[in-house]
């Protein structure tokens, strides 16, 4: 879909994260993405955004599962049955490198400006080496907190909320995003 000259692509990242038994669908989606990126470029998109559930990476596009030493726990123990919940390794939340590398190369080749996701259940903004922003937004339900985040990694609160993205014009391609916490 288009917004002020920006072309937006939504992917089924669950299929990408684990294509087992659906390799043909994975290949079809990859080809579809190539087509959409070329379409955006051929139609002079001022910028390209990609949306999906899973983040492509948490801290760096070359991270391996073993690089992610942290684990996530509940930031606030709320709701029935949540007390005593187990820790979840941060490696669970990013896209496996084998699949990620194919897509990141396309994002680089077509100058994707930003990728937006959730799945991590906490806010995190990172940047790929080629300049693409990886913007992960917290959940509207369960909020987690990772022990793997460096101090100063993120100035946004780990709380329920939404992210608003303002897109510039075709003549002035830019964007700004703002996380808005919701009252508990």
N, CA and C atoms as a LAMMPS dump frame, in Angstrom:
ITEM: TIMESTEP
0
ITEM: NUMBER OF ATOMS
552
ITEM: BOX BOUNDS ff ff ff
-5.0000000000000000e+02 5.0000000000000000e+02
-5.0000000000000000e+02 5.0000000000000000e+02
-5.0000000000000000e+02 5.0000000000000000e+02
ITEM: ATOMS id mol type element x y z
1 1 1 N 0.837 -1.178 0
2 1 2 C 0 0 0
3 1 3 C 0.884 1.243 0
4 2 1 N 0.329 2.33 -0.478
5 2 2 C 1.055 3.598 -0.593
6 2 3 C 0.601 4.575 0.487
7 3 1 N 1.519 5.397 0.974
8 3 2 C 1.21 6.499 1.893
9 3 3 C 2.199 7.623 1.609
10 4 1 N 1.715 8.715 1.038
11 4 2 C 2.551 9.89 0.748
12 4 3 C 3.821 9.541 -0.022
13 5 1 N 3.715 8.682 -0.986
14 5 2 C 4.877 8.305 -1.797
15 5 3 C 5.71 7.183 -1.222
16 6 1 N 5.391 6.731 -0.022
17 6 2 C 6.095 5.612 0.605
18 6 3 C 5.348 4.328 0.276
19 7 1 N 6.097 3.314 -0.18
20 7 2 C 5.484 2.02 -0.477
21 7 3 C 5.692 1.111 0.724
22 8 1 N 4.601 0.484 1.185
23 8 2 C 4.594 -0.344 2.385
24 8 3 C 4.279 -1.784 2.011
25 9 1 N 5.103 -2.707 2.496
26 9 2 C 4.966 -4.13 2.184
27 9 3 C 4.776 -4.892 3.493
28 10 1 N 3.772 -5.764 3.526
29 10 2 C 3.501 -6.587 4.705
30 10 3 C 3.821 -8.037 4.365
31 11 1 N 4.658 -8.654 5.204
32 11 2 C 5.103 -10.036 4.976
33 11 3 C 4.594 -10.969 6.063
34 12 1 N 4.433 -12.236 5.71
35 12 2 C 4.121 -13.29 6.67
36 12 3 C 5.447 -13.786 7.247
37 13 1 N 5.927 -13.136 8.288
38 13 2 C 7.235 -13.492 8.841
39 13 3 C 7.199 -14.8 9.627
40 14 1 N 6.02 -15.268 9.999
41 14 2 C 5.931 -16.574 10.655
42 14 3 C 6.362 -17.66 9.675
43 15 1 N 5.941 -17.541 8.439
44 15 2 C 6.361 -18.472 7.39
45 15 3 C 7.87 -18.377 7.145
46 16 1 N 8.403 -17.166 7.185
47 16 2 C 9.837 -16.965 6.944
48 16 3 C 10.657 -17.531 8.1
49 17 1 N 10.202 -17.319 9.327
50 17 2 C 10.939 -17.789 10.5
51 17 3 C 11.049 -19.311 10.536
52 18 1 N 10.018 -20.001 10.049
53 18 2 C 10.045 -21.459 10.051
54 18 3 C 9.305 -21.981 8.828
55 19 1 N 10 -22.113 7.704
56 19 2 C 9.343 -22.577 6.486
57 19 3 C 9.196 -24.097 6.378
58 20 1 N 9.519 -24.822 7.434
59 20 2 C 9.447 -26.296 7.394
60 20 3 C 8.078 -26.756 6.916
61 21 1 N 8.085 -27.614 5.909
62 21 2 C 6.853 -28.151 5.373
63 21 3 C 6.112 -27.203 4.445
64 22 1 N 6.636 -25.994 4.289
65 22 2 C 5.985 -25.009 3.422
66 22 3 C 7.039 -24.273 2.599
67 23 1 N 8.056 -25.012 2.18
68 23 2 C 9.156 -24.406 1.437
69 23 3 C 8.682 -23.734 0.157
70 24 1 N 7.654 -24.301 -0.483
71 24 2 C 7.118 -23.692 -1.703
72 24 3 C 6.476 -22.336 -1.408
73 25 1 N 5.772 -22.238 -0.287
74 25 2 C 5.175 -20.952 0.102
75 25 3 C 6.252 -19.929 0.451
76 26 1 N 7.322 -20.399 1.113
77 26 2 C 8.451 -19.528 1.422
78 26 3 C 9.038 -18.965 0.123
79 27 1 N 9.293 -19.838 -0.847
80 27 2 C 9.868 -19.408 -2.129
81 27 3 C 8.926 -18.458 -2.86
82 28 1 N 7.622 -18.744 -2.813
83 28 2 C 6.64 -17.86 -3.449
84 28 3 C 6.639 -16.473 -2.811
85 29 1 N 6.725 -16.435 -1.475
86 29 2 C 6.72 -15.132 -0.802
87 29 3 C 7.997 -14.351 -1.11
88 30 1 N 9.121 -15.045 -1.165
89 30 2 C 10.385 -14.39 -1.498
90 30 3 C 10.316 -13.788 -2.903
91 31 1 N 9.783 -14.543 -3.851
92 31 2 C 9.632 -14.035 -5.215
93 31 3 C 8.642 -12.872 -5.266
94 32 1 N 7.547 -12.98 -4.524
95 32 2 C 6.559 -11.904 -4.443
96 32 3 C 7.214 -10.63 -3.889
97 33 1 N 8.044 -10.793 -2.851
98 33 2 C 8.734 -9.635 -2.279
99 33 3 C 9.647 -8.986 -3.319
100 34 1 N 10.42 -9.787 -4.043
101 34 2 C 11.279 -9.229 -5.105
102 34 3 C 10.453 -8.407 -6.089
103 35 1 N 9.305 -8.94 -6.466
104 35 2 C 8.415 -8.253 -7.393
105 35 3 C 7.904 -6.931 -6.797
106 36 1 N 7.505 -6.958 -5.544
107 36 2 C 6.978 -5.747 -4.889
108 36 3 C 8.067 -4.686 -4.746
109 37 1 N 9.279 -5.109 -4.397
110 37 2 C 10.386 -4.151 -4.263
111 37 3 C 10.719 -3.524 -5.611
112 38 1 N 10.735 -4.332 -6.66
113 38 2 C 10.986 -3.791 -8.004
114 38 3 C 9.862 -2.853 -8.415
115 39 1 N 8.628 -3.214 -8.094
116 39 2 C 7.474 -2.353 -8.38
117 39 3 C 7.648 -0.992 -7.701
118 40 1 N 8.022 -1.014 -6.426
119 40 2 C 8.214 0.235 -5.686
120 40 3 C 9.304 1.084 -6.337
121 41 1 N 10.405 0.448 -6.682
122 41 2 C 11.515 1.167 -7.312
123 41 3 C 11.105 1.716 -8.682
124 42 1 N 10.439 0.908 -9.489
125 42 2 C 10.025 1.32 -10.832
126 42 3 C 8.956 2.414 -10.812
127 43 1 N 8.247 2.518 -9.696
128 43 2 C 7.215 3.538 -9.562
129 43 3 C 7.668 4.692 -8.673
130 44 1 N 8.995 4.811 -8.52
131 44 2 C 9.609 5.944 -7.834
132 44 3 C 9.126 6.157 -6.404
133 45 1 N 9.008 5.066 -5.66
134 45 2 C 8.667 5.204 -4.244
135 45 3 C 9.724 6.07 -3.566
136 46 1 N 9.275 7.016 -2.77
137 46 2 C 10.23 7.883 -2.084
138 46 3 C 10.956 7.137 -0.968
139 47 1 N 10.311 6.124 -0.405
140 47 2 C 10.924 5.246 0.582
141 47 3 C 10.09 3.973 0.659
142 48 1 N 10.706 2.908 1.193
143 48 2 C 10.03 1.616 1.296
144 48 3 C 10.088 1.158 2.75
145 49 1 N 8.936 0.728 3.267
146 49 2 C 8.829 0.143 4.602
147 49 3 C 8.377 -1.3 4.464
148 50 1 N 8.849 -2.161 5.391
149 50 2 C 8.427 -3.557 5.452
150 50 3 C 7.867 -3.811 6.85
151 51 1 N 6.725 -4.485 6.889
152 51 2 C 6.062 -4.811 8.152
153 51 3 C 5.927 -6.322 8.286
154 52 1 N 6.075 -6.823 9.499
155 52 2 C 5.864 -8.238 9.783
156 52 3 C 5.869 -8.451 11.282
157 53 1 N 5.442 -9.605 11.691
158 53 2 C 5.366 -9.894 13.126
159 53 3 C 6.754 -10.021 13.776
160 54 1 N 7.639 -10.787 13.148
161 54 2 C 8.957 -11.07 13.742
162 54 3 C 9.981 -10.001 13.363
163 55 1 N 10.821 -9.573 14.312
164 55 2 C 11.924 -8.675 13.938
165 55 3 C 12.973 -9.443 13.132
166 56 1 N 13.561 -8.781 12.166
167 56 2 C 14.624 -9.403 11.377
168 56 3 C 15.85 -9.617 12.236
169 57 1 N 16.116 -8.696 13.134
170 57 2 C 17.22 -8.812 14.084
171 57 3 C 16.865 -7.965 15.283
172 58 1 N 17.576 -8.194 16.393
173 58 2 C 17.359 -7.364 17.577
174 58 3 C 18.386 -6.24 17.657
175 59 1 N 19.662 -6.57 17.512
176 59 2 C 20.71 -5.567 17.703
177 59 3 C 21.554 -5.32 16.452
178 60 1 N 21.783 -6.372 15.653
179 60 2 C 22.62 -6.237 14.456
180 60 3 C 22.208 -7.29 13.453
181 61 1 N 22.21 -6.95 12.166
182 61 2 C 21.694 -7.885 11.164
183 61 3 C 22.518 -9.152 11.011
184 62 1 N 23.748 -9.194 11.522
185 62 2 C 24.575 -10.393 11.426
186 62 3 C 24.558 -11.237 12.7
187 63 1 N 23.715 -10.887 13.658
188 63 2 C 23.701 -11.636 14.918
189 63 3 C 23.275 -13.086 14.693
190 64 1 N 23.907 -13.951 15.443
191 64 2 C 23.577 -15.373 15.466
192 64 3 C 22.79 -15.636 16.749
193 65 1 N 22.075 -16.718 16.786
194 65 2 C 21.314 -17.052 17.989
195 65 3 C 22.223 -17.07 19.224
196 66 1 N 23.44 -17.613 19.08
197 66 2 C 24.372 -17.696 20.203
198 66 3 C 24.906 -16.348 20.671
199 67 1 N 24.777 -15.323 19.842
200 67 2 C 25.229 -13.978 20.23
201 67 3 C 24.282 -13.343 21.239
202 68 1 N 23.05 -13.806 21.259
203 68 2 C 22.028 -13.212 22.124
204 68 3 C 22.032 -13.943 23.454
205 69 1 N 22.695 -13.353 24.426
206 69 2 C 22.897 -13.999 25.725
207 69 3 C 21.769 -13.722 26.708
208 70 1 N 20.948 -12.717 26.399
209 70 2 C 19.895 -12.328 27.333
210 70 3 C 18.695 -13.246 27.281
211 71 1 N 17.816 -12.999 28.212
212 71 2 C 16.531 -13.676 28.232
213 71 3 C 15.495 -12.655 28.668
214 72 1 N 14.277 -12.91 28.316
215 72 2 C 13.2 -11.984 28.626
216 72 3 C 12.302 -12.572 29.697
217 73 1 N 11.902 -11.703 30.595
218 73 2 C 10.973 -12.058 31.66
219 73 3 C 9.859 -11.021 31.667
220 74 1 N 8.837 -11.306 32.409
221 74 2 C 7.735 -10.364 32.5
222 74 3 C 8.181 -9.076 33.174
223 75 1 N 7.869 -7.942 32.542
224 75 2 C 8.183 -6.649 33.154
225 75 3 C 7.25 -6.407 34.334
226 76 1 N 6 -6.811 34.194
227 76 2 C 5.002 -6.675 35.256
228 76 3 C 4.239 -7.986 35.328
229 77 1 N 4.175 -8.573 36.509
230 77 2 C 3.429 -9.813 36.659
231 77 3 C 1.956 -9.465 36.807
232 78 1 N 1.23 -9.608 35.722
233 78 2 C -0.195 -9.274 35.711
234 78 3 C -0.972 -10.395 35.052
235 79 1 N -2.178 -10.579 35.481
236 79 2 C -3.055 -11.53 34.823
237 79 3 C -2.997 -12.898 35.451
238 80 1 N -4.045 -13.679 35.236
239 80 2 C -4.111 -15.014 35.825
240 80 3 C -3.032 -15.939 35.262
241 81 1 N -2.359 -16.644 36.146
242 81 2 C -1.385 -17.632 35.721
243 81 3 C -0.048 -17.083 35.27
244 82 1 N 0.187 -15.783 35.393
245 82 2 C 1.442 -15.219 34.9
246 82 3 C 2.557 -15.249 35.94
247 83 1 N 2.215 -15.25 37.218
248 83 2 C 3.248 -15.318 38.249
249 83 3 C 4.014 -16.627 38.075
250 84 1 N 5.324 -16.553 38.129
251 84 2 C 6.158 -17.739 37.989
252 84 3 C 6.402 -18.156 36.547
253 85 1 N 6.076 -17.281 35.6
254 85 2 C 6.311 -17.609 34.191
255 85 3 C 7.792 -17.827 33.95
256 86 1 N 8.11 -18.675 33.003
257 86 2 C 9.496 -19.002 32.67
258 86 3 C 10.172 -17.88 31.885
259 87 1 N 11.483 -17.913 31.889
260 87 2 C 12.272 -16.993 31.069
261 87 3 C 12.273 -17.49 29.629
262 88 1 N 12.357 -16.545 28.699
263 88 2 C 12.398 -16.885 27.287
264 88 3 C 13.722 -16.353 26.722
265 89 1 N 14.564 -17.186 26.084
266 89 2 C 15.833 -16.683 25.539
267 89 3 C 15.565 -15.672 24.421
268 90 1 N 16.355 -14.605 24.396
269 90 2 C 16.167 -13.572 23.378
270 90 3 C 16.315 -14.126 21.963
271 91 1 N 17.071 -15.205 21.804
272 91 2 C 17.244 -15.802 20.474
273 91 3 C 15.925 -16.311 19.894
274 92 1 N 14.935 -16.546 20.744
275 92 2 C 13.616 -16.972 20.279
276 92 3 C 12.942 -15.879 19.443
277 93 1 N 13.288 -14.636 19.685
278 93 2 C 12.53 -13.519 19.132
279 93 3 C 13.005 -13.022 17.767
280 94 1 N 14.251 -13.261 17.394
281 94 2 C 14.713 -12.732 16.1
282 94 3 C 14.558 -13.77 14.996
283 95 1 N 14.693 -13.305 13.77
284 95 2 C 14.587 -14.176 12.602
285 95 3 C 15.874 -15.005 12.49
286 96 1 N 15.778 -16.32 12.276
287 96 2 C 16.996 -17.119 12.094
288 96 3 C 17.849 -16.56 10.949
289 97 1 N 19.16 -16.551 11.163
290 97 2 C 20.07 -15.913 10.206
291 97 3 C 19.984 -16.516 8.808
292 98 1 N 19.759 -17.81 8.713
293 98 2 C 19.686 -18.465 7.4
294 98 3 C 18.608 -17.808 6.531
295 99 1 N 17.436 -17.593 7.091
296 99 2 C 16.358 -16.945 6.358
297 99 3 C 16.588 -15.43 6.272
298 100 1 N 17.032 -14.846 7.374
299 100 2 C 17.199 -13.388 7.441
300 100 3 C 18.133 -12.859 6.367
301 101 1 N 19.232 -13.562 6.112
302 101 2 C 20.25 -13.04 5.194
303 101 3 C 19.706 -12.831 3.786
304 102 1 N 18.834 -13.722 3.323
305 102 2 C 18.244 -13.562 1.989
306 102 3 C 17.426 -12.276 1.899
307 103 1 N 16.651 -12.026 2.931
308 103 2 C 15.762 -10.865 2.936
309 103 3 C 16.546 -9.571 3.168
310 104 1 N 17.533 -9.628 4.043
311 104 2 C 18.326 -8.421 4.316
312 104 3 C 19.066 -7.965 3.062
313 105 1 N 19.528 -8.909 2.248
314 105 2 C 20.2 -8.529 1.007
315 105 3 C 19.224 -7.799 0.077
316 106 1 N 18.008 -8.292 -0.012
317 106 2 C 16.993 -7.592 -0.818
318 106 3 C 16.692 -6.208 -0.244
319 107 1 N 16.582 -6.12 1.074
320 107 2 C 16.306 -4.817 1.704
321 107 3 C 17.423 -3.836 1.395
322 108 1 N 18.652 -4.326 1.42
323 108 2 C 19.797 -3.475 1.095
324 108 3 C 19.771 -3.083 -0.38
325 109 1 N 19.558 -4.054 -1.261
326 109 2 C 19.559 -3.793 -2.701
327 109 3 C 18.497 -2.777 -3.107
328 110 1 N 17.363 -2.812 -2.431
329 110 2 C 16.255 -1.917 -2.787
330 110 3 C 16.103 -0.729 -1.825
331 111 1 N 17.094 -0.563 -0.954
332 111 2 C 17.125 0.591 -0.059
333 111 3 C 15.875 0.704 0.818
334 112 1 N 15.495 -0.407 1.44
335 112 2 C 14.376 -0.368 2.386
336 112 3 C 14.772 0.538 3.536
337 113 1 N 13.923 1.474 3.849
338 113 2 C 14.235 2.503 4.848
339 113 3 C 14.002 2.021 6.276
340 114 1 N 12.916 1.246 6.48
341 114 2 C 12.598 0.79 7.838
342 114 3 C 11.808 -0.505 7.781
343 115 1 N 12.006 -1.329 8.805
344 115 2 C 11.208 -2.529 9.02
345 115 3 C 10.555 -2.402 10.392
346 116 1 N 9.283 -2.726 10.461
347 116 2 C 8.509 -2.609 11.699
348 116 3 C 8.019 -3.989 12.103
349 117 1 N 8.094 -4.277 13.409
350 117 2 C 7.64 -5.582 13.895
351 117 3 C 7.201 -5.49 15.346
352 118 1 N 6.809 -6.632 15.849
353 118 2 C 6.473 -6.816 17.259
354 118 3 C 7.229 -8.034 17.747
355 119 1 N 6.523 -9.018 18.303
356 119 2 C 7.021 -10.332 18.717
357 119 3 C 7.944 -10.305 19.931
358 120 1 N 8.742 -9.269 20.099
359 120 2 C 9.703 -9.183 21.207
360 120 3 C 9.009 -8.746 22.501
361 121 1 N 7.811 -8.214 22.398
362 121 2 C 7.004 -7.762 23.539
363 121 3 C 7.707 -6.688 24.372
364 122 1 N 8.512 -5.889 23.714
365 122 2 C 9.191 -4.746 24.328
366 122 3 C 9.686 -3.848 23.209
367 123 1 N 9.949 -2.612 23.515
368 123 2 C 10.397 -1.658 22.502
369 123 3 C 11.895 -1.77 22.286
370 124 1 N 12.284 -1.69 21.021
371 124 2 C 13.694 -1.718 20.672
372 124 3 C 13.842 -1.107 19.285
373 125 1 N 14.788 -0.196 19.138
374 125 2 C 15.078 0.383 17.83
375 125 3 C 16.563 0.167 17.558
376 126 1 N 16.854 -0.529 16.455
377 126 2 C 18.227 -0.807 16.039
378 126 3 C 18.383 -0.376 14.589
379 127 1 N 19.606 -0.428 14.093
380 127 2 C 19.864 -0.002 12.725
381 127 3 C 20.785 -0.997 12.041
382 128 1 N 20.43 -1.359 10.802
383 128 2 C 21.273 -2.226 9.995
384 128 3 C 22.488 -1.444 9.508
385 129 1 N 23.532 -2.146 9.13
386 129 2 C 24.76 -1.485 8.672
387 129 3 C 24.519 -0.623 7.438
388 130 1 N 23.494 -0.936 6.655
389 130 2 C 23.198 -0.162 5.451
390 130 3 C 22.167 0.936 5.7
391 131 1 N 21.794 1.14 6.966
392 131 2 C 20.949 2.275 7.325
393 131 3 C 19.489 1.988 7.59
394 132 1 N 19.03 0.76 7.351
395 132 2 C 17.619 0.445 7.598
396 132 3 C 17.351 0.414 9.093
397 133 1 N 16.294 1.112 9.523
398 133 2 C 15.871 1.053 10.919
399 133 3 C 15.062 -0.211 11.159
400 134 1 N 15.367 -0.927 12.242
401 134 2 C 14.577 -2.078 12.696
402 134 3 C 13.837 -1.595 13.931
403 135 1 N 12.534 -1.386 13.794
404 135 2 C 11.728 -0.769 14.838
405 135 3 C 10.773 -1.812 15.398
406 136 1 N 11.023 -2.223 16.635
407 136 2 C 10.231 -3.249 17.298
408 136 3 C 9.348 -2.567 18.339
409 137 1 N 8.058 -2.855 18.275
410 137 2 C 7.104 -2.217 19.173
411 137 3 C 6.562 -3.218 20.176
412 138 1 N 6.429 -2.768 21.405
413 138 2 C 5.894 -3.581 22.489
414 138 3 C 4.482 -4.06 22.166
415 139 1 N 3.959 -4.837 23.033
416 139 2 C 2.659 -5.466 22.856
417 139 3 C 1.545 -4.64 23.497
418 140 1 N 0.328 -4.938 23.118
419 140 2 C -0.836 -4.371 23.807
420 140 3 C -1.275 -5.278 24.946
421 141 1 N -0.623 -6.421 25.092
422 141 2 C -0.992 -7.351 26.163
423 141 3 C 0.203 -7.604 27.072
424 142 1 N 0.898 -8.681 26.848
425 142 2 C 2 -9.108 27.704
426 142 3 C 3.273 -8.322 27.384
427 143 1 N 3.857 -7.694 28.396
428 143 2 C 5.084 -6.913 28.223
429 143 3 C 6.24 -7.656 28.884
430 144 1 N 7.342 -7.803 28.133
431 144 2 C 8.532 -8.485 28.634
432 144 3 C 9.669 -7.485 28.819
433 145 1 N 10.699 -7.901 29.525
434 145 2 C 11.91 -7.088 29.687
435 145 3 C 13.109 -8 29.536
436 146 1 N 14.02 -7.646 28.607
437 146 2 C 15.182 -8.473 28.322
438 146 3 C 16.379 -8.089 29.176
439 147 1 N 17.099 -9.106 29.636
440 147 2 C 18.356 -8.86 30.339
441 147 3 C 19.477 -8.592 29.344
442 148 1 N 19.211 -8.816 28.052
443 148 2 C 20.229 -8.649 27.022
444 148 3 C 20.359 -7.244 26.483
445 149 1 N 19.433 -6.373 26.818
446 149 2 C 19.51 -4.995 26.325
447 149 3 C 20.622 -4.254 27.041
448 150 1 N 21.436 -3.558 26.276
449 150 2 C 22.477 -2.716 26.873
450 150 3 C 21.828 -1.502 27.493
451 151 1 N 22.468 -0.97 28.507
452 151 2 C 21.979 0.283 29.083
453 151 3 C 22.022 1.339 27.995
454 152 1 N 20.969 2.113 27.877
455 152 2 C 20.921 3.163 26.868
456 152 3 C 20.526 2.664 25.493
457 153 1 N 20.229 1.347 25.361
458 153 2 C 19.822 0.795 24.067
459 153 3 C 18.541 1.454 23.597
460 154 1 N 17.679 1.733 24.532
461 154 2 C 16.355 2.195 24.166
462 154 3 C 15.837 3.165 25.216
463 155 1 N 15.343 4.291 24.778
464 155 2 C 14.824 5.26 25.731
465 155 3 C 13.313 5.142 25.897
466 156 1 N 12.695 4.233 25.151
467 156 2 C 11.255 4.073 25.25
468 156 3 C 10.905 3.141 26.398
469 157 1 N 9.789 3.393 27.067
470 157 2 C 9.414 2.55 28.203
471 157 3 C 8.97 1.17 27.758
472 158 1 N 9.207 0.181 28.615
473 158 2 C 8.675 -1.161 28.37
474 158 3 C 7.301 -1.198 29.016
475 159 1 N 6.314 -0.902 28.214
476 159 2 C 4.936 -0.874 28.681
477 159 3 C 4.021 -1.105 27.488
478 160 1 N 2.746 -1.287 27.766
479 160 2 C 1.782 -1.44 26.676
480 160 3 C 1.672 -0.122 25.917
481 161 1 N 1.48 -0.223 24.606
482 161 2 C 1.315 1.002 23.847
483 161 3 C 1.223 0.752 22.362
484 162 1 N 1.192 1.843 21.633
485 162 2 C 1.12 1.795 20.175
486 162 3 C 2.205 2.698 19.596
487 163 1 N 2.528 2.471 18.351
488 163 2 C 3.511 3.301 17.665
489 163 3 C 2.814 4.033 16.525
490 164 1 N 3.015 5.326 16.481
491 164 2 C 2.479 6.154 15.406
492 164 3 C 3.641 6.526 14.496
493 165 1 N 3.446 6.315 13.194
494 165 2 C 4.478 6.625 12.202
495 165 3 C 3.956 7.741 11.318
496 166 1 N 4.657 8.863 11.304
497 166 2 C 4.331 9.98 10.426
498 166 3 C 5.249 9.906 9.214
499 167 1 N 4.644 9.896 8.034
500 167 2 C 5.385 9.776 6.792
501 167 3 C 5.399 11.127 6.09
502 168 1 N 6.581 11.534 5.634
503 168 2 C 6.72 12.793 4.909
504 168 3 C 6.025 12.73 3.557
505 169 1 N 6.305 13.692 2.741
506 169 2 C 5.686 13.766 1.412
507 169 3 C 6.615 13.164 0.368
508 170 1 N 6.087 13.002 -0.852
509 170 2 C 6.911 12.501 -1.948
510 170 3 C 8.084 13.438 -2.208
511 171 1 N 7.838 14.732 -2.07
512 171 2 C 8.882 15.725 -2.329
513 171 3 C 9.913 15.777 -1.194
514 172 1 N 9.485 15.414 -0.008
515 172 2 C 10.367 15.441 1.153
516 172 3 C 10.261 14.109 1.89
517 173 1 N 10.9 13.045 1.334
518 173 2 C 10.76 11.717 1.939
519 173 3 C 11.436 11.643 3.3
520 174 1 N 10.632 11.42 4.298
521 174 2 C 11.131 11.298 5.661
522 174 3 C 10.08 10.547 6.463
523 175 1 N 10.443 10.172 7.654
524 175 2 C 9.447 9.612 8.562
525 175 3 C 9.92 9.813 9.993
526 176 1 N 8.961 9.814 10.881
527 176 2 C 9.222 9.882 12.325
528 176 3 C 8.272 8.898 12.977
529 177 1 N 8.737 8.275 14.04
530 177 2 C 7.868 7.348 14.768
531 177 3 C 7.908 7.689 16.247
532 178 1 N 6.785 7.451 16.896
533 178 2 C 6.66 7.799 18.305
534 178 3 C 5.861 6.696 19.003
535 179 1 N 6.424 6.165 20.066
536 179 2 C 5.713 5.176 20.874
537 179 3 C 4.85 5.91 21.89
538 180 1 N 3.576 5.537 21.943
539 180 2 C 2.639 6.174 22.864
540 180 3 C 2.198 5.138 23.885
541 181 1 N 2.639 5.283 25.144
542 181 2 C 2.224 4.333 26.174
543 181 3 C 0.724 4.48 26.446
544 182 1 N 0.086 3.357 26.727
545 182 2 C -1.316 3.372 27.09
546 182 3 C -1.421 3.227 28.602
547 183 1 N -2.397 3.875 29.17
548 183 2 C -2.591 3.815 30.615
549 183 3 C -2.939 2.39 31.015
550 184 1 N -2.372 1.931 32.138
551 184 2 C -2.689 0.576 32.646
552 184 3 C -4.066 0.551 33.262
